[in-house]
Amino acid sequence: MLRPLRALRLLRLFSLARAGVVLVNALRRVRGILTHRGLHFVLMAVTAIVVVGSGVDLIFEQHAHGTNIHNFGESLWWAIVTVTSVGYGHNYPVTTGGRCVAVVIMLVGIGLIGAVTATVASYFVEEQADLEKTDLSRRLEHIEEMLAQALAGQDKTG
């Protein structure tokens, strides 16, 4: 009696396989965007700047009077929220050196937002242009075929 219901389990496998295909396609697109125009190198450079900047900021802030950044974790958190332009405000540099590091990290964050935005836009624009080139190439081949047939027909009658 329960044997027909077992066939329904196969439907779960099909939906799982479908979800897997969607996930693979999404990951392929994300990889394409990340590697498009070297965005992955920009992300690695920004990561290095954030880590080094948080370390340098910690050196300035760790023993300063009135500081609220006491360890590397707090400094890293501050650098991440600063580079992403979130800036929660409960951690901030109080020394001149720390504020100079903050300016650098803010400028890097602005550049990062611009680079990511431009890369994603460029990726989708070029993807559309590639589709249009493929369509145009196909149409041109069809025209060339028709022209060759017309010329071949003309040679037979002429």
HUTA-V344132 format. One record per residue. N is the residue number from 0. PSI is psi as a letter, one per 40 degrees, with the letter a starting at -180 (999 if undefined). OMEGA is omega in whole degrees, 0 to 359 (999 if undefined). NEAR is the number of other ideal C-beta (glycine too) atoms within 12 Angstrom. Layout:
n	psi	omega	near
N	PSI	OMEGA	NEAR
N	PSI	OMEGA	NEAR
This chain:
n	psi	omega	near
0	d	180	5
1	e	183	8
2	d	178	8
3	d	179	9
4	d	178	11
5	d	178	12
6	d	178	12
7	d	177	13
8	d	178	14
9	d	178	13
10	d	176	13
11	d	179	14
12	d	179	14
13	d	180	14
14	d	177	14
15	d	178	14
16	d	178	14
17	d	177	14
18	d	177	14
19	d	179	14
20	d	179	14
21	d	180	14
22	d	179	14
23	d	178	14
24	d	179	14
25	d	179	14
26	d	178	14
27	d	179	14
28	d	178	18
29	d	178	18
30	d	178	15
31	d	179	22
32	d	182	28
33	d	181	22
34	e	180	18
35	h	178	26
36	f	174	21
37	f	181	16
38	d	180	27
39	d	177	20
40	d	177	16
41	d	180	26
42	d	177	24
43	d	179	16
44	d	179	20
45	d	177	31
46	d	178	21
47	d	180	18
48	d	180	28
49	d	181	32
50	d	180	22
51	d	179	23
52	d	178	37
53	d	176	36
54	d	178	25
55	d	178	29
56	d	178	44
57	d	178	31
58	d	179	21
59	d	192	25
60	d	192	35
61	d	184	24
62	e	181	15
63	i	178	21
64	h	177	9
65	e	181	13
66	i	175	25
67	e	174	23
68	h	188	36
69	e	182	19
70	i	184	19
71	d	179	21
72	d	178	15
73	d	180	24
74	d	178	35
75	d	177	25
76	d	178	26
77	d	182	41
78	d	180	40
79	d	181	28
80	d	177	25
81	d	182	37
82	d	179	37
83	e	180	21
84	f	174	19
85	d	175	17
86	g	182	20
87	d	174	15
88	e	180	10
89	e	172	12
90	h	179	29
91	i	180	28
92	i	179	35
93	e	180	22
94	i	178	24
95	d	178	14
96	d	179	21
97	d	179	34
98	d	175	23
99	d	176	18
100	d	180	33
101	d	180	34
102	d	179	19
103	d	182	26
104	d	177	39
105	d	179	28
106	d	176	20
107	d	179	31
108	d	177	27
109	d	178	19
110	d	179	21
111	d	180	28
112	d	178	20
113	d	181	19
114	d	180	26
115	d	181	25
116	d	181	17
117	d	181	21
118	d	180	27
119	d	179	22
120	d	180	18
121	d	180	21
122	d	183	24
123	d	177	18
124	d	179	16
125	d	177	19
126	d	178	18
127	d	179	14
128	d	178	14
129	d	177	15
130	d	180	14
131	d	177	14
132	d	179	14
133	d	179	14
134	d	180	14
135	d	179	14
136	d	178	14
137	d	180	14
138	d	179	14
139	d	177	14
140	d	179	14
141	d	178	14
142	d	179	14
143	d	177	14
144	d	180	14
145	d	179	14
146	d	178	14
147	d	178	14
148	d	180	14
149	d	179	15
150	d	178	14
151	d	178	13
152	d	179	12
153	d	178	11
154	d	180	10
155	d	183	9
156	d	186	8
157	999	999	8
